[in-house]
Amino acid sequence: MHPEHFRKGIAQKLLNFIELRPMNEKMIVTTGSKNTPAVTFYLKNGFKELKKMEINESLTITAFEKYL
């Protein structure tokens, strides 16, 4: 999401919409491990950390999952 549109509730509305889709029983999302706002957002929305993947010495990605 573009920084000009942070803190407007857009990500929450998108997540709520996706979670209501009957075809989904589990969601897996990823973000940069140091992306504190995204990590906080996913944890706040009931996601659990699944695993961390080191891409290179300066980038680690964290995967989160949530059963719907």
N, CA, C and O atoms as a DFTB+ gen file, in Angstrom:
272 C
 N C O
     1  1       0.840      -1.164       0.000
     2  2       0.000       0.000       0.000
     3  2       0.894       1.238       0.000
     4  3       1.925       1.275       0.671
     5  1       0.496       2.216      -0.737
     6  2       1.266       3.459      -0.825
     7  2       1.213       4.188       0.520
     8  3       0.144       4.264       1.127
     9  1       2.333       4.723       0.996
    10  2       2.368       5.390       2.300
    11  2       1.335       6.507       2.479
    12  3       0.918       6.773       3.606
    13  1       0.918       7.155       1.410
    14  2      -0.097       8.210       1.543
    15  2      -1.443       7.667       2.012
    16  3      -2.300       8.421       2.472
    17  1      -1.618       6.355       1.891
    18  2      -2.905       5.761       2.245
    19  2      -2.834       4.888       3.497
    20  3      -3.776       4.159       3.808
    21  1      -1.711       4.968       4.213
    22  2      -1.609       4.262       5.495
    23  2      -2.598       4.864       6.484
    24  3      -2.978       6.030       6.380
    25  1      -3.006       4.034       7.450
    26  2      -3.831       4.479       8.592
    27  2      -5.214       4.975       8.165
    28  3      -5.797       5.828       8.833
    29  1      -5.738       4.451       7.065
    30  2      -7.083       4.807       6.619
    31  2      -8.053       3.634       6.720
    32  3      -9.225       3.763       6.366
    33  1      -7.570       2.495       7.201
    34  2      -8.432       1.326       7.357
    35  2      -8.604       0.501       6.098
    36  3      -9.413      -0.426       6.070
    37  1      -7.855       0.825       5.055
    38  2      -8.007       0.117       3.785
    39  2      -7.576      -1.341       3.912
    40  3      -8.282      -2.237       3.450
    41  1      -6.437      -1.584       4.528
    42  2      -5.954      -2.961       4.682
    43  2      -6.937      -3.788       5.489
    44  3      -7.164      -4.957       5.176
    45  1      -7.521      -3.204       6.519
    46  2      -8.489      -3.939       7.338
    47  2      -9.733      -4.288       6.525
    48  3     -10.258      -5.395       6.645
    49  1     -10.203      -3.369       5.710
    50  2     -11.380      -3.639       4.868
    51  2     -11.079      -4.732       3.847
    52  3     -11.919      -5.599       3.602
    53  1      -9.891      -4.699       3.252
    54  2      -9.514      -5.739       2.297
    55  2      -9.424      -7.106       2.971
    56  3      -9.907      -8.102       2.432
    57  1      -8.811      -7.151       4.136
    58  2      -8.697      -8.412       4.860
    59  2     -10.073      -8.941       5.255
    60  3     -10.342     -10.133       5.107
    61  1     -10.934      -8.078       5.749
    62  2     -12.286      -8.497       6.123
    63  2     -13.026      -9.083       4.927
    64  3     -13.710     -10.098       5.060
    65  1     -12.897      -8.458       3.765
    66  2     -13.551      -8.940       2.555
    67  2     -13.048     -10.328       2.169
    68  3     -13.843     -11.215       1.858
    69  1     -11.734     -10.515       2.190
    70  2     -11.147     -11.803       1.810
    71  2     -11.567     -12.893       2.790
    72  3     -11.855     -14.018       2.382
    73  1     -11.604     -12.570       4.069
    74  2     -11.954     -13.579       5.078
    75  2     -13.391     -14.062       4.935
    76  3     -13.712     -15.160       5.391
    77  1     -14.241     -13.291       4.329
    78  2     -15.644     -13.684       4.159
    79  2     -15.875     -14.586       2.955
    80  3     -16.980     -15.098       2.775
    81  1     -14.862     -14.791       2.134
    82  2     -15.003     -15.633       0.951
    83  2     -15.135     -17.083       1.399
    84  3     -14.251     -17.587       2.092
    85  1     -16.212     -17.768       1.022
    86  2     -16.439     -19.138       1.502
    87  2     -15.424     -20.158       0.990
    88  3     -15.325     -21.248       1.554
    89  1     -14.675     -19.841      -0.053
    90  2     -13.713     -20.802      -0.591
    91  2     -12.433     -20.877       0.236
    92  3     -11.623     -21.780       0.030
    93  1     -12.240     -19.963       1.150
    94  2     -11.008     -19.920       1.936
    95  2     -11.202     -20.588       3.284
    96  3     -12.127     -20.247       4.020
    97  1     -10.333     -21.541       3.615
    98  2     -10.356     -22.110       4.954
    99  2      -9.110     -21.756       5.742
   100  3      -9.070     -21.885       6.965
   101  1      -8.078     -21.301       5.009
   102  2      -6.836     -20.900       5.650
   103  2      -6.192     -19.820       4.784
   104  3      -6.263     -19.856       3.556
   105  1      -5.569     -18.871       5.454
   106  2      -4.835     -17.825       4.746
   107  2      -3.383     -17.863       5.192
   108  3      -3.089     -18.053       6.372
   109  1      -2.483     -17.681       4.241
   110  2      -1.063     -17.531       4.533
   111  2      -0.616     -16.227       3.889
   112  3      -0.858     -15.991       2.705
   113  1       0.031     -15.391       4.672
   114  2       0.531     -14.105       4.193
   115  2       2.003     -13.993       4.564
   116  3       2.468     -14.665       5.485
   117  1       2.730     -13.153       3.858
   118  2       4.134     -12.919       4.171
   119  2       4.419     -11.426       4.167
   120  3       3.743     -10.647       3.493
   121  1       5.419     -11.049       4.923
   122  2       5.888      -9.671       4.955
   123  2       7.335      -9.665       5.429
   124  3       7.820     -10.646       5.992
   125  1       7.998      -8.582       5.202
   126  2       9.354      -8.437       5.731
   127  2       9.314      -8.497       7.250
   128  3       8.474      -7.851       7.876
   129  1      10.199      -9.254       7.835
   130  2      10.199      -9.445       9.293
   131  2      10.381      -8.144      10.060
   132  3       9.922      -8.028      11.196
   133  1      11.044      -7.165       9.454
   134  2      11.257      -5.881      10.116
   135  2      10.151      -4.869       9.824
   136  3      10.221      -3.727      10.278
   137  1       9.136      -5.277       9.072
   138  2       8.015      -4.397       8.751
   139  2       7.045      -4.418       9.929
   140  3       6.011      -5.084       9.888
   141  1       7.391      -3.689      10.964
   142  2       6.639      -3.708      12.217
   143  2       5.153      -3.411      12.037
   144  3       4.339      -4.116      12.632
   145  1       4.752      -2.412      11.254
   146  2       3.307      -2.173      11.091
   147  2       2.566      -3.376      10.499
   148  3       1.461      -3.698      10.935
   149  1       3.168      -4.037       9.510
   150  2       2.506      -5.194       8.905
   151  2       2.467      -6.373       9.865
   152  3       1.439      -7.040       9.983
   153  1       3.571      -6.636      10.551
   154  2       3.607      -7.730      11.525
   155  2       2.552      -7.498      12.598
   156  3       1.818      -8.420      12.953
   157  1       2.468      -6.286      13.114
   158  2       1.472      -5.946      14.143
   159  2       0.062      -6.128      13.602
   160  3      -0.803      -6.655      14.302
   161  1      -0.183      -5.699      12.371
   162  2      -1.496      -5.835      11.742
   163  2      -1.911      -7.304      11.679
   164  3      -3.030      -7.645      12.064
   165  1      -1.030      -8.169      11.203
   166  2      -1.384      -9.577      11.078
   167  2      -1.612     -10.226      12.439
   168  3      -2.571     -10.980      12.607
   169  1      -0.756      -9.948      13.402
   170  2      -0.943     -10.519      14.739
   171  2      -2.243     -10.027      15.366
   172  3      -2.960     -10.801      16.000
   173  1      -2.547      -8.750      15.193
   174  2      -3.786      -8.170      15.730
   175  2      -5.019      -8.836      15.116
   176  3      -6.074      -8.897      15.747
   177  1      -4.885      -9.324      13.906
   178  2      -6.002      -9.938      13.201
   179  2      -6.031     -11.458      13.310
   180  3      -6.680     -12.130      12.509
   181  1      -5.335     -11.993      14.291
   182  2      -5.447     -13.413      14.597
   183  2      -4.514     -14.334      13.833
   184  3      -4.658     -15.554      13.921
   185  1      -3.565     -13.793      13.087
   186  2      -2.595     -14.631      12.397
   187  2      -1.541     -15.101      13.394
   188  3      -1.219     -14.399      14.353
   189  1      -1.014     -16.289      13.155
   190  2       0.062     -16.849      13.972
   191  2       1.303     -16.984      13.101
   192  3       1.212     -17.324      11.921
   193  1       2.456     -16.715      13.688
   194  2       3.696     -16.848      12.928
   195  2       3.903     -18.299      12.537
   196  3       3.825     -19.198      13.375
   197  1       4.165     -18.518      11.265
   198  2       4.360     -19.861      10.730
   199  2       5.853     -20.180      10.606
   200  3       6.315     -21.210      11.096
   201  1       6.601     -19.289       9.946
   202  2       8.044     -19.498       9.796
   203  2       8.710     -18.222       9.317
   204  3       8.060     -17.316       8.796
   205  1      10.021     -18.174       9.504
   206  2      10.846     -17.077       8.997
   207  2      11.780     -17.649       7.948
   208  3      12.337     -18.733       8.118
   209  1      11.944     -16.909       6.860
   210  2      12.791     -17.353       5.767
   211  2      13.846     -16.286       5.505
   212  3      13.517     -15.146       5.176
   213  1      15.088     -16.652       5.648
   214  2      16.169     -15.698       5.381
   215  2      16.435     -15.678       3.879
   216  3      16.849     -16.680       3.297
   217  1      16.195     -14.545       3.271
   218  2      16.400     -14.382       1.832
   219  2      17.875     -14.095       1.551
   220  3      18.490     -14.709       0.679
   221  1      18.411     -13.167       2.295
   222  2      19.849     -12.884       2.258
   223  2      20.200     -12.269       3.611
   224  3      19.351     -12.206       4.500
   225  1      21.427     -11.821       3.770
   226  2      21.851     -11.341       5.097
   227  2      21.129     -10.084       5.556
   228  3      21.193      -9.741       6.736
   229  1      20.446      -9.392       4.660
   230  2      19.739      -8.172       5.071
   231  2      18.227      -8.270       4.928
   232  3      17.523      -7.293       5.184
   233  1      17.709      -9.433       4.524
   234  2      16.258      -9.567       4.349
   235  2      15.763     -10.905       4.857
   236  3      16.207     -11.967       4.421
   237  1      14.826     -10.822       5.798
   238  2      14.138     -12.006       6.309
   239  2      12.643     -11.784       6.128
   240  3      12.127     -10.708       6.431
   241  1      11.958     -12.794       5.640
   242  2      10.520     -12.750       5.425
   243  2       9.854     -13.627       6.478
   244  3      10.327     -14.726       6.767
   245  1       8.762     -13.143       7.047
   246  2       7.989     -13.934       8.004
   247  2       6.675     -14.310       7.355
   248  3       6.001     -13.471       6.757
   249  1       6.314     -15.585       7.476
   250  2       5.026     -16.088       6.997
   251  2       4.101     -16.246       8.201
   252  3       4.511     -16.707       9.266
   253  1       2.856     -15.855       8.006
   254  2       1.816     -15.982       9.040
   255  2       0.665     -16.783       8.454
   256  3       0.421     -16.741       7.248
   257  1      -0.045     -17.515       9.312
   258  2      -1.222     -18.239       8.851
   259  2      -2.389     -17.989       9.784
   260  3      -2.223     -17.676      10.962
   261  1      -3.584     -18.139       9.211
   262  2      -4.818     -17.993       9.997
   263  2      -5.854     -18.938       9.417
   264  3      -6.125     -18.921       8.216
   265  1      -6.430     -19.762      10.281
   266  2      -7.528     -20.634       9.863
   267  2      -8.834     -19.850      10.022
   268  3      -9.065     -19.186      11.033
   269  1      -9.662     -19.947       9.015
   270  2     -10.905     -19.184       9.014
   271  2     -12.080     -20.042       9.447
   272  3     -13.210     -19.558       9.504
